[in-house]
Amino acid sequence: MAVETCYWPMYEVVDGVYKISYKPANKLPIEEFLRPQKRFKHLFNPGNEWMIKEFQEEVDARWQELLDLERITNQE
């Protein structure tokens, strides 16, 4: 689930060139990764929706940065 939500992207860097090894066809929301893990149970308490929202925004920003790095470093 970590890979499918892009929390743990699969990529490699060779000689400064980024290559994403796996891009989910249908990127899942971060809740799919967090919900089964009891250590994150508190995030789903009423009033904590903002935490999941911020978590998702951070994962999305990092994923976009990785996509950008792949595009930039693969230009010839």
PDB file of N, CA, C and O in Angstrom:
ATOM      1  N   MET A   1       0.823  -1.202   0.000  1.00  0.00           N
ATOM      2  CA  MET A   1       0.000   0.000   0.000  1.00  0.00           C
ATOM      3  C   MET A   1       0.865   1.263   0.000  1.00  0.00           C
ATOM      4  O   MET A   1       0.471   2.295  -0.545  1.00  0.00           O
ATOM      5  N   ALA A   2       2.026   1.171   0.606  1.00  0.00           N
ATOM      6  CA  ALA A   2       2.915   2.335   0.637  1.00  0.00           C
ATOM      7  C   ALA A   2       3.311   2.743  -0.779  1.00  0.00           C
ATOM      8  O   ALA A   2       3.401   3.933  -1.082  1.00  0.00           O
ATOM      9  N   VAL A   3       3.544   1.772  -1.635  1.00  0.00           N
ATOM     10  CA  VAL A   3       3.925   2.061  -3.024  1.00  0.00           C
ATOM     11  C   VAL A   3       2.710   2.557  -3.804  1.00  0.00           C
ATOM     12  O   VAL A   3       2.830   3.494  -4.594  1.00  0.00           O
ATOM     13  N   GLU A   4       1.561   1.956  -3.600  1.00  0.00           N
ATOM     14  CA  GLU A   4       0.343   2.324  -4.332  1.00  0.00           C
ATOM     15  C   GLU A   4      -0.161   3.724  -3.975  1.00  0.00           C
ATOM     16  O   GLU A   4      -0.851   4.359  -4.773  1.00  0.00           O
ATOM     17  N   THR A   5       0.184   4.204  -2.772  1.00  0.00           N
ATOM     18  CA  THR A   5      -0.225   5.550  -2.360  1.00  0.00           C
ATOM     19  C   THR A   5       0.872   6.580  -2.631  1.00  0.00           C
ATOM     20  O   THR A   5       0.679   7.776  -2.409  1.00  0.00           O
ATOM     21  N   CYS A   6       2.027   6.106  -3.114  1.00  0.00           N
ATOM     22  CA  CYS A   6       3.213   6.934  -3.394  1.00  0.00           C
ATOM     23  C   CYS A   6       3.888   7.443  -2.122  1.00  0.00           C
ATOM     24  O   CYS A   6       4.722   8.347  -2.174  1.00  0.00           O
ATOM     25  N   TYR A   7       3.525   6.862  -0.986  1.00  0.00           N
ATOM     26  CA  TYR A   7       4.229   7.192   0.250  1.00  0.00           C
ATOM     27  C   TYR A   7       5.666   6.689   0.157  1.00  0.00           C
ATOM     28  O   TYR A   7       6.596   7.339   0.634  1.00  0.00           O
ATOM     29  N   TRP A   8       5.835   5.522  -0.464  1.00  0.00           N
ATOM     30  CA  TRP A   8       7.154   4.918  -0.626  1.00  0.00           C
ATOM     31  C   TRP A   8       7.364   4.646  -2.113  1.00  0.00           C
ATOM     32  O   TRP A   8       7.178   3.520  -2.576  1.00  0.00           O
ATOM     33  N   PRO A   9       7.746   5.667  -2.850  1.00  0.00           N
ATOM     34  CA  PRO A   9       7.903   5.472  -4.303  1.00  0.00           C
ATOM     35  C   PRO A   9       9.099   4.593  -4.634  1.00  0.00           C
ATOM     36  O   PRO A   9      10.102   4.580  -3.921  1.00  0.00           O
ATOM     37  N   MET A  10       8.970   3.871  -5.712  1.00  0.00           N
ATOM     38  CA  MET A  10      10.055   3.006  -6.179  1.00  0.00           C
ATOM     39  C   MET A  10      10.766   3.725  -7.319  1.00  0.00           C
ATOM     40  O   MET A  10      10.191   3.950  -8.384  1.00  0.00           O
ATOM     41  N   TYR A  11      12.020   4.079  -7.078  1.00  0.00           N
ATOM     42  CA  TYR A  11      12.796   4.770  -8.094  1.00  0.00           C
ATOM     43  C   TYR A  11      14.277   4.496  -7.886  1.00  0.00           C
ATOM     44  O   TYR A  11      14.692   3.986  -6.846  1.00  0.00           O
ATOM     45  N   GLU A  12      15.055   4.840  -8.887  1.00  0.00           N
ATOM     46  CA  GLU A  12      16.502   4.711  -8.784  1.00  0.00           C
ATOM     47  C   GLU A  12      17.150   5.935  -9.407  1.00  0.00           C
ATOM     48  O   GLU A  12      16.552   6.622 -10.235  1.00  0.00           O
ATOM     49  N   VAL A  13      18.371   6.192  -8.997  1.00  0.00           N
ATOM     50  CA  VAL A  13      19.144   7.301  -9.535  1.00  0.00           C
ATOM     51  C   VAL A  13      20.489   6.727  -9.984  1.00  0.00           C
ATOM     52  O   VAL A  13      21.246   6.188  -9.177  1.00  0.00           O
ATOM     53  N   VAL A  14      20.769   6.848 -11.269  1.00  0.00           N
ATOM     54  CA  VAL A  14      22.027   6.352 -11.818  1.00  0.00           C
ATOM     55  C   VAL A  14      22.705   7.520 -12.523  1.00  0.00           C
ATOM     56  O   VAL A  14      22.154   8.105 -13.455  1.00  0.00           O
ATOM     57  N   ASP A  15      23.895   7.845 -12.066  1.00  0.00           N
ATOM     58  CA  ASP A  15      24.657   8.963 -12.628  1.00  0.00           C
ATOM     59  C   ASP A  15      23.827  10.249 -12.660  1.00  0.00           C
ATOM     60  O   ASP A  15      23.887  11.016 -13.620  1.00  0.00           O
ATOM     61  N   GLY A  16      23.060  10.468 -11.605  1.00  0.00           N
ATOM     62  CA  GLY A  16      22.268  11.687 -11.493  1.00  0.00           C
ATOM     63  C   GLY A  16      20.978  11.691 -12.287  1.00  0.00           C
ATOM     64  O   GLY A  16      20.273  12.700 -12.313  1.00  0.00           O
ATOM     65  N   VAL A  17      20.654  10.578 -12.936  1.00  0.00           N
ATOM     66  CA  VAL A  17      19.430  10.481 -13.727  1.00  0.00           C
ATOM     67  C   VAL A  17      18.394   9.668 -12.942  1.00  0.00           C
ATOM     68  O   VAL A  17      18.643   8.525 -12.558  1.00  0.00           O
ATOM     69  N   TYR A  18      17.228  10.280 -12.714  1.00  0.00           N
ATOM     70  CA  TYR A  18      16.150   9.641 -11.964  1.00  0.00           C
ATOM     71  C   TYR A  18      15.295   8.792 -12.890  1.00  0.00           C
ATOM     72  O   TYR A  18      14.987   9.191 -14.013  1.00  0.00           O
ATOM     73  N   LYS A  19      14.914   7.608 -12.400  1.00  0.00           N
ATOM     74  CA  LYS A  19      13.995   6.744 -13.131  1.00  0.00           C
ATOM     75  C   LYS A  19      13.029   6.144 -12.128  1.00  0.00           C
ATOM     76  O   LYS A  19      13.432   5.415 -11.221  1.00  0.00           O
ATOM     77  N   ILE A  20      11.768   6.451 -12.294  1.00  0.00           N
ATOM     78  CA  ILE A  20      10.738   5.885 -11.434  1.00  0.00           C
ATOM     79  C   ILE A  20      10.458   4.473 -11.938  1.00  0.00           C
ATOM     80  O   ILE A  20      10.049   4.287 -13.084  1.00  0.00           O
ATOM     81  N   SER A  21      10.675   3.495 -11.092  1.00  0.00           N
ATOM     82  CA  SER A  21      10.540   2.088 -11.471  1.00  0.00           C
ATOM     83  C   SER A  21       9.094   1.646 -11.551  1.00  0.00           C
ATOM     84  O   SER A  21       8.755   0.747 -12.322  1.00  0.00           O
ATOM     85  N   TYR A  22       8.241   2.272 -10.759  1.00  0.00           N
ATOM     86  CA  TYR A  22       6.830   1.883 -10.728  1.00  0.00           C
ATOM     87  C   TYR A  22       5.970   3.116 -10.503  1.00  0.00           C
ATOM     88  O   TYR A  22       6.149   3.851  -9.532  1.00  0.00           O
ATOM     89  N   LYS A  23       5.031   3.325 -11.422  1.00  0.00           N
ATOM     90  CA  LYS A  23       4.057   4.413 -11.285  1.00  0.00           C
ATOM     91  C   LYS A  23       2.680   3.774 -11.176  1.00  0.00           C
ATOM     92  O   LYS A  23       2.230   3.120 -12.117  1.00  0.00           O
ATOM     93  N   PRO A  24       2.008   3.952 -10.052  1.00  0.00           N
ATOM     94  CA  PRO A  24       0.689   3.346  -9.897  1.00  0.00           C
ATOM     95  C   PRO A  24      -0.275   3.835 -10.977  1.00  0.00           C
ATOM     96  O   PRO A  24      -0.356   5.032 -11.253  1.00  0.00           O
ATOM     97  N   ALA A  25      -0.995   2.910 -11.577  1.00  0.00           N
ATOM     98  CA  ALA A  25      -1.993   3.272 -12.598  1.00  0.00           C
ATOM     99  C   ALA A  25      -3.109   4.097 -11.973  1.00  0.00           C
ATOM    100  O   ALA A  25      -3.628   5.028 -12.589  1.00  0.00           O
ATOM    101  N   ASN A  26      -3.471   3.744 -10.741  1.00  0.00           N
ATOM    102  CA  ASN A  26      -4.524   4.457 -10.014  1.00  0.00           C
ATOM    103  C   ASN A  26      -3.998   4.741  -8.609  1.00  0.00           C
ATOM    104  O   ASN A  26      -4.165   3.931  -7.698  1.00  0.00           O
ATOM    105  N   LYS A  27      -3.360   5.900  -8.445  1.00  0.00           N
ATOM    106  CA  LYS A  27      -2.758   6.275  -7.160  1.00  0.00           C
ATOM    107  C   LYS A  27      -3.843   6.335  -6.079  1.00  0.00           C
ATOM    108  O   LYS A  27      -4.838   7.049  -6.213  1.00  0.00           O
ATOM    109  N   LEU A  28      -3.628   5.578  -5.019  1.00  0.00           N
ATOM    110  CA  LEU A  28      -4.603   5.515  -3.928  1.00  0.00           C
ATOM    111  C   LEU A  28      -4.366   6.627  -2.910  1.00  0.00           C
ATOM    112  O   LEU A  28      -3.245   7.118  -2.777  1.00  0.00           O
ATOM    113  N   PRO A  29      -5.422   7.029  -2.185  1.00  0.00           N
ATOM    114  CA  PRO A  29      -5.247   8.032  -1.132  1.00  0.00           C
ATOM    115  C   PRO A  29      -4.446   7.463   0.032  1.00  0.00           C
ATOM    116  O   PRO A  29      -4.455   6.255   0.271  1.00  0.00           O
ATOM    117  N   ILE A  30      -3.767   8.320   0.738  1.00  0.00           N
ATOM    118  CA  ILE A  30      -2.885   7.918   1.840  1.00  0.00           C
ATOM    119  C   ILE A  30      -3.632   7.156   2.941  1.00  0.00           C
ATOM    120  O   ILE A  30      -3.028   6.367   3.667  1.00  0.00           O
ATOM    121  N   GLU A  31      -4.941   7.389   3.067  1.00  0.00           N
ATOM    122  CA  GLU A  31      -5.723   6.669   4.079  1.00  0.00           C
ATOM    123  C   GLU A  31      -5.635   5.155   3.890  1.00  0.00           C
ATOM    124  O   GLU A  31      -5.677   4.403   4.864  1.00  0.00           O
ATOM    125  N   GLU A  32      -5.514   4.711   2.649  1.00  0.00           N
ATOM    126  CA  GLU A  32      -5.438   3.279   2.359  1.00  0.00           C
ATOM    127  C   GLU A  32      -4.186   2.656   2.985  1.00  0.00           C
ATOM    128  O   GLU A  32      -4.196   1.482   3.354  1.00  0.00           O
ATOM    129  N   PHE A  33      -3.131   3.425   3.101  1.00  0.00           N
ATOM    130  CA  PHE A  33      -1.895   2.963   3.724  1.00  0.00           C
ATOM    131  C   PHE A  33      -1.975   3.093   5.249  1.00  0.00           C
ATOM    132  O   PHE A  33      -1.479   2.227   5.970  1.00  0.00           O
ATOM    133  N   LEU A  34      -2.588   4.157   5.736  1.00  0.00           N
ATOM    134  CA  LEU A  34      -2.610   4.447   7.166  1.00  0.00           C
ATOM    135  C   LEU A  34      -3.633   3.619   7.944  1.00  0.00           C
ATOM    136  O   LEU A  34      -3.335   3.134   9.035  1.00  0.00           O
ATOM    137  N   ARG A  35      -4.830   3.457   7.393  1.00  0.00           N
ATOM    138  CA  ARG A  35      -5.945   2.860   8.136  1.00  0.00           C
ATOM    139  C   ARG A  35      -5.645   1.472   8.712  1.00  0.00           C
ATOM    140  O   ARG A  35      -5.997   1.236   9.868  1.00  0.00           O
ATOM    141  N   PRO A  36      -5.027   0.549   7.994  1.00  0.00           N
ATOM    142  CA  PRO A  36      -4.789  -0.788   8.562  1.00  0.00           C
ATOM    143  C   PRO A  36      -3.761  -0.817   9.698  1.00  0.00           C
ATOM    144  O   PRO A  36      -3.666  -1.812  10.416  1.00  0.00           O
ATOM    145  N   GLN A  37      -3.009   0.238   9.863  1.00  0.00           N
ATOM    146  CA  GLN A  37      -1.950   0.265  10.872  1.00  0.00           C
ATOM    147  C   GLN A  37      -2.452   0.917  12.156  1.00  0.00           C
ATOM    148  O   GLN A  37      -2.790   2.101  12.172  1.00  0.00           O
ATOM    149  N   LYS A  38      -2.496   0.156  13.195  1.00  0.00           N
ATOM    150  CA  LYS A  38      -3.048   0.648  14.467  1.00  0.00           C
ATOM    151  C   LYS A  38      -2.295   1.852  15.009  1.00  0.00           C
ATOM    152  O   LYS A  38      -2.865   2.670  15.732  1.00  0.00           O
ATOM    153  N   ARG A  39      -1.022   1.966  14.666  1.00  0.00           N
ATOM    154  CA  ARG A  39      -0.243   3.097  15.178  1.00  0.00           C
ATOM    155  C   ARG A  39      -0.752   4.437  14.646  1.00  0.00           C
ATOM    156  O   ARG A  39      -0.428   5.483  15.209  1.00  0.00           O
ATOM    157  N   PHE A  40      -1.545   4.422  13.568  1.00  0.00           N
ATOM    158  CA  PHE A  40      -2.094   5.654  13.002  1.00  0.00           C
ATOM    159  C   PHE A  40      -3.575   5.843  13.338  1.00  0.00           C
ATOM    160  O   PHE A  40      -4.229   6.726  12.782  1.00  0.00           O
ATOM    161  N   LYS A  41      -4.096   5.028  14.232  1.00  0.00           N
ATOM    162  CA  LYS A  41      -5.516   5.065  14.585  1.00  0.00           C
ATOM    163  C   LYS A  41      -5.971   6.466  15.013  1.00  0.00           C
ATOM    164  O   LYS A  41      -7.083   6.887  14.694  1.00  0.00           O
ATOM    165  N   HIS A  42      -5.110   7.174  15.729  1.00  0.00           N
ATOM    166  CA  HIS A  42      -5.470   8.502  16.232  1.00  0.00           C
ATOM    167  C   HIS A  42      -5.749   9.499  15.099  1.00  0.00           C
ATOM    168  O   HIS A  42      -6.475  10.473  15.298  1.00  0.00           O
ATOM    169  N   LEU A  43      -5.185   9.264  13.933  1.00  0.00           N
ATOM    170  CA  LEU A  43      -5.417  10.183  12.813  1.00  0.00           C
ATOM    171  C   LEU A  43      -6.859  10.159  12.336  1.00  0.00           C
ATOM    172  O   LEU A  43      -7.319  11.111  11.706  1.00  0.00           O
ATOM    173  N   PHE A  44      -7.575   9.084  12.627  1.00  0.00           N
ATOM    174  CA  PHE A  44      -8.948   8.924  12.162  1.00  0.00           C
ATOM    175  C   PHE A  44      -9.978   9.326  13.211  1.00  0.00           C
ATOM    176  O   PHE A  44     -11.177   9.139  13.005  1.00  0.00           O
ATOM    177  N   ASN A  45      -9.520   9.878  14.339  1.00  0.00           N
ATOM    178  CA  ASN A  45     -10.443  10.397  15.342  1.00  0.00           C
ATOM    179  C   ASN A  45     -11.100  11.674  14.823  1.00  0.00           C
ATOM    180  O   ASN A  45     -10.477  12.437  14.085  1.00  0.00           O
ATOM    181  N   PRO A  46     -12.356  11.909  15.206  1.00  0.00           N
ATOM    182  CA  PRO A  46     -13.021  13.143  14.791  1.00  0.00           C
ATOM    183  C   PRO A  46     -12.196  14.365  15.193  1.00  0.00           C
ATOM    184  O   PRO A  46     -11.677  14.441  16.307  1.00  0.00           O
ATOM    185  N   GLY A  47     -12.086  15.303  14.281  1.00  0.00           N
ATOM    186  CA  GLY A  47     -11.327  16.516  14.541  1.00  0.00           C
ATOM    187  C   GLY A  47      -9.899  16.451  14.035  1.00  0.00           C
ATOM    188  O   GLY A  47      -9.207  17.469  14.014  1.00  0.00           O
ATOM    189  N   ASN A  48      -9.444  15.274  13.628  1.00  0.00           N
ATOM    190  CA  ASN A  48      -8.078  15.120  13.138  1.00  0.00           C
ATOM    191  C   ASN A  48      -7.998  15.004  11.615  1.00  0.00           C
ATOM    192  O   ASN A  48      -6.963  14.621  11.071  1.00  0.00           O
ATOM    193  N   GLU A  49      -9.080  15.331  10.942  1.00  0.00           N
ATOM    194  CA  GLU A  49      -9.104  15.235   9.479  1.00  0.00           C
ATOM    195  C   GLU A  49      -8.006  16.083   8.847  1.00  0.00           C
ATOM    196  O   GLU A  49      -7.475  15.736   7.792  1.00  0.00           O
ATOM    197  N   TRP A  50      -7.672  17.180   9.487  1.00  0.00           N
ATOM    198  CA  TRP A  50      -6.645  18.071   8.953  1.00  0.00           C
ATOM    199  C   TRP A  50      -5.288  17.372   8.886  1.00  0.00           C
ATOM    200  O   TRP A  50      -4.471  17.683   8.020  1.00  0.00           O
ATOM    201  N   MET A  51      -5.047  16.433   9.793  1.00  0.00           N
ATOM    202  CA  MET A  51      -3.769  15.713   9.786  1.00  0.00           C
ATOM    203  C   MET A  51      -3.633  14.849   8.531  1.00  0.00           C
ATOM    204  O   MET A  51      -2.587  14.833   7.883  1.00  0.00           O
ATOM    205  N   ILE A  52      -4.696  14.140   8.205  1.00  0.00           N
ATOM    206  CA  ILE A  52      -4.675  13.297   7.008  1.00  0.00           C
ATOM    207  C   ILE A  52      -4.575  14.166   5.768  1.00  0.00           C
ATOM    208  O   ILE A  52      -3.873  13.819   4.818  1.00  0.00           O
ATOM    209  N   LYS A  53      -5.274  15.294   5.771  1.00  0.00           N
ATOM    210  CA  LYS A  53      -5.216  16.207   4.633  1.00  0.00           C
ATOM    211  C   LYS A  53      -3.785  16.716   4.422  1.00  0.00           C
ATOM    212  O   LYS A  53      -3.291  16.730   3.295  1.00  0.00           O
ATOM    213  N   GLU A  54      -3.127  17.127   5.495  1.00  0.00           N
ATOM    214  CA  GLU A  54      -1.744  17.604   5.393  1.00  0.00           C
ATOM    215  C   GLU A  54      -0.791  16.477   4.987  1.00  0.00           C
ATOM    216  O   GLU A  54       0.142  16.693   4.215  1.00  0.00           O
ATOM    217  N   PHE A  55      -1.031  15.291   5.507  1.00  0.00           N
ATOM    218  CA  PHE A  55      -0.220  14.128   5.154  1.00  0.00           C
ATOM    219  C   PHE A  55      -0.330  13.881   3.645  1.00  0.00           C
ATOM    220  O   PHE A  55       0.676  13.685   2.964  1.00  0.00           O
ATOM    221  N   GLN A  56      -1.574  13.893   3.133  1.00  0.00           N
ATOM    222  CA  GLN A  56      -1.796  13.673   1.704  1.00  0.00           C
ATOM    223  C   GLN A  56      -1.121  14.755   0.868  1.00  0.00           C
ATOM    224  O   GLN A  56      -0.522  14.457  -0.166  1.00  0.00           O
ATOM    225  N   GLU A  57      -1.214  16.001   1.306  1.00  0.00           N
ATOM    226  CA  GLU A  57      -0.578  17.100   0.577  1.00  0.00           C
ATOM    227  C   GLU A  57       0.932  16.920   0.507  1.00  0.00           C
ATOM    228  O   GLU A  57       1.541  17.193  -0.528  1.00  0.00           O
ATOM    229  N   GLU A  58       1.544  16.461   1.599  1.00  0.00           N
ATOM    230  CA  GLU A  58       2.990  16.233   1.628  1.00  0.00           C
ATOM    231  C   GLU A  58       3.386  15.088   0.698  1.00  0.00           C
ATOM    232  O   GLU A  58       4.360  15.202  -0.046  1.00  0.00           O
ATOM    233  N   VAL A  59       2.643  13.994   0.738  1.00  0.00           N
ATOM    234  CA  VAL A  59       2.926  12.859  -0.147  1.00  0.00           C
ATOM    235  C   VAL A  59       2.780  13.288  -1.605  1.00  0.00           C
ATOM    236  O   VAL A  59       3.617  12.944  -2.440  1.00  0.00           O
ATOM    237  N   ASP A  60       1.726  14.035  -1.916  1.00  0.00           N
ATOM    238  CA  ASP A  60       1.505  14.510  -3.285  1.00  0.00           C
ATOM    239  C   ASP A  60       2.631  15.432  -3.743  1.00  0.00           C
ATOM    240  O   ASP A  60       3.080  15.339  -4.886  1.00  0.00           O
ATOM    241  N   ALA A  61       3.085  16.310  -2.873  1.00  0.00           N
ATOM    242  CA  ALA A  61       4.169  17.242  -3.218  1.00  0.00           C
ATOM    243  C   ALA A  61       5.465  16.484  -3.484  1.00  0.00           C
ATOM    244  O   ALA A  61       6.183  16.792  -4.436  1.00  0.00           O
ATOM    245  N   ARG A  62       5.762  15.508  -2.656  1.00  0.00           N
ATOM    246  CA  ARG A  62       6.990  14.719  -2.849  1.00  0.00           C
ATOM    247  C   ARG A  62       6.908  13.881  -4.116  1.00  0.00           C
ATOM    248  O   ARG A  62       7.904  13.741  -4.826  1.00  0.00           O
ATOM    249  N   TRP A  63       5.743  13.324  -4.409  1.00  0.00           N
ATOM    250  CA  TRP A  63       5.565  12.545  -5.633  1.00  0.00           C
ATOM    251  C   TRP A  63       5.749  13.440  -6.858  1.00  0.00           C
ATOM    252  O   TRP A  63       6.407  13.049  -7.822  1.00  0.00           O
ATOM    253  N   GLN A  64       5.175  14.625  -6.819  1.00  0.00           N
ATOM    254  CA  GLN A  64       5.319  15.551  -7.936  1.00  0.00           C
ATOM    255  C   GLN A  64       6.783  15.963  -8.123  1.00  0.00           C
ATOM    256  O   GLN A  64       7.258  16.083  -9.252  1.00  0.00           O
ATOM    257  N   GLU A  65       7.485  16.175  -7.026  1.00  0.00           N
ATOM    258  CA  GLU A  65       8.904  16.521  -7.094  1.00  0.00           C
ATOM    259  C   GLU A  65       9.691  15.390  -7.767  1.00  0.00           C
ATOM    260  O   GLU A  65      10.575  15.643  -8.586  1.00  0.00           O
ATOM    261  N   LEU A  66       9.367  14.158  -7.420  1.00  0.00           N
ATOM    262  CA  LEU A  66      10.041  13.014  -8.024  1.00  0.00           C
ATOM    263  C   LEU A  66       9.724  12.913  -9.517  1.00  0.00           C
ATOM    264  O   LEU A  66      10.612  12.641 -10.325  1.00  0.00           O
ATOM    265  N   LEU A  67       8.465  13.130  -9.880  1.00  0.00           N
ATOM    266  CA  LEU A  67       8.095  13.141 -11.301  1.00  0.00           C
ATOM    267  C   LEU A  67       8.855  14.225 -12.052  1.00  0.00           C
ATOM    268  O   LEU A  67       9.325  14.003 -13.168  1.00  0.00           O
ATOM    269  N   ASP A  68       8.973  15.393 -11.440  1.00  0.00           N
ATOM    270  CA  ASP A  68       9.706  16.502 -12.058  1.00  0.00           C
ATOM    271  C   ASP A  68      11.183  16.172 -12.215  1.00  0.00           C
ATOM    272  O   ASP A  68      11.779  16.466 -13.252  1.00  0.00           O
ATOM    273  N   LEU A  69      11.779  15.563 -11.191  1.00  0.00           N
ATOM    274  CA  LEU A  69      13.193  15.186 -11.266  1.00  0.00           C
ATOM    275  C   LEU A  69      13.428  14.160 -12.379  1.00  0.00           C
ATOM    276  O   LEU A  69      14.431  14.215 -13.089  1.00  0.00           O
ATOM    277  N   GLU A  70      12.499  13.237 -12.514  1.00  0.00           N
ATOM    278  CA  GLU A  70      12.631  12.252 -13.591  1.00  0.00           C
ATOM    279  C   GLU A  70      12.574  12.941 -14.953  1.00  0.00           C
ATOM    280  O   GLU A  70      13.386  12.657 -15.833  1.00  0.00           O
ATOM    281  N   ARG A  71      11.625  13.833 -15.119  1.00  0.00           N
ATOM    282  CA  ARG A  71      11.471  14.539 -16.397  1.00  0.00           C
ATOM    283  C   ARG A  71      12.694  15.397 -16.697  1.00  0.00           C
ATOM    284  O   ARG A  71      13.207  15.369 -17.815  1.00  0.00           O
ATOM    285  N   ILE A  72      13.161  16.151 -15.723  1.00  0.00           N
ATOM    286  CA  ILE A  72      14.273  17.076 -15.915  1.00  0.00           C
ATOM    287  C   ILE A  72      15.577  16.332 -16.213  1.00  0.00           C
ATOM    288  O   ILE A  72      16.336  16.731 -17.096  1.00  0.00           O
ATOM    289  N   THR A  73      15.829  15.261 -15.478  1.00  0.00           N
ATOM    290  CA  THR A  73      17.118  14.572 -15.632  1.00  0.00           C
ATOM    291  C   THR A  73      17.142  13.632 -16.838  1.00  0.00           C
ATOM    292  O   THR A  73      18.199  13.102 -17.179  1.00  0.00           O
ATOM    293  N   ASN A  74      16.018  13.420 -17.475  1.00  0.00           N
ATOM    294  CA  ASN A  74      15.966  12.548 -18.648  1.00  0.00           C
ATOM    295  C   ASN A  74      15.888  13.332 -19.955  1.00  0.00           C
ATOM    296  O   ASN A  74      15.710  12.745 -21.022  1.00  0.00           O
ATOM    297  N   GLN A  75      16.019  14.637 -19.876  1.00  0.00           N
ATOM    298  CA  GLN A  75      16.040  15.438 -21.085  1.00  0.00           C
ATOM    299  C   GLN A  75      17.417  15.324 -21.730  1.00  0.00           C
ATOM    300  O   GLN A  75      18.442  15.316 -21.047  1.00  0.00           O
ATOM    301  N   GLU A  76      17.419  15.237 -23.028  1.00  0.00           N
ATOM    302  CA  GLU A  76      18.714  15.124 -23.714  1.00  0.00           C
ATOM    303  C   GLU A  76      19.090  16.428 -24.357  1.00  0.00           C
ATOM    304  O   GLU A  76      20.147  16.527 -24.980  1.00  0.00           O
TER     305      GLU A  76
END
